[in-house]
Amino acid sequence: NSTSIAVRKIIPDAMKQKPLQQGDTHALALRAYIELLRLKNYSQNTIYNYSTWFLFFLSCFPNHKPSQITKNEILDFMVAFRKTFGDAKGIF
């Protein structure tokens, strides 16, 4: 689907070591997350899957810096996601 195509294009860009614009906190957070997963020696498939979900999560908070997303907002997101998609199989 078009979401998975867009995500497949975004993640490799985030993994490249190119300069980020000031204020591009979502891309910076994604890059840091990918590096953390690499340091933990996760497989490329796991990194791709986790990064896809992390990017989806961040896209639900377009006006937030990742560090400013509260615990209650995360819980609200999880409840809304579960109500909308159930177990989420086949979303991406």
N, C-alpha and C positions, 0 to 999 in steps of 0.2 A: 504494500500500500504506500501512499505518498508520504506518510509519516516516517516509515522505516527508511525510505529512500533519502529523505531530508536528513534524518539522524545519521545515516551512514556517511553522508557528506560532511556533516559538522564535526563528528568525533575525530576523524583523521586530521582535520584542520586544527583542532584543539590540541592534538598530540604533537604537532610540529612546534619547533622552537622558534616561532616568529614573534616579533614584538607585539604586545597588546596595547590597545589604546587605554588611556587612563579612564577609569569608570567601567571597563569591560569586566566586571567582577564575576559574571557567570562563566565566561570563558576561562578566566584565571582560576576560579574554583574547580572547574572541570579539569584543567591541566594539572592542578595540584592533586586532585583525586586520582587521576590516571597515574601520576608518578608514585603516589602512595601504594596503589595496587601493584605497580611494577616492583617496587621495593619489597613488597610482601611476596613477590614471585608468583603472582596469579597468572594463569594462562591468558593468552590473547583473547580467546573466546569469552572468558570470564570478565576480562577488562572491558571488552566490547559490550557485553550484556549489562554489567553494572553501570557503565558510563551512559548507556542508552537510557536506563531508568533514572539516573541522576540528572541527566539533561532534561528529561521529561518533567521531573519534579521541579527543577529550576524554572522551566518554562511556565509553570503554574504560578510563579511569583515574579513576573516581569519587572515590577517596580521595587523589588527588594534586593538589597545586597544579601548574599547567602548568610553572612554572619548576623544579619538582622531578622532572620526568620525565627520566630519564637516556637517554643515547644508546643504551645496550644495551636499555632498555625499548622505545624506538622501533623498533630493529631487530627485536626479538622480535615486536612488534606487526605489523610489515610482513611477516615470515615467516609468522606465524600467519594473517594476513589473506589472503595469497596462497594458502596451503594450503587455506583454507576457501572463498574466493570466486573464485579464479583471477584473471581479468583484471577482475573487478568490474563488467562491463557489466550494466546493468539493476538494480543494487543499489538505487538511489534513484529 
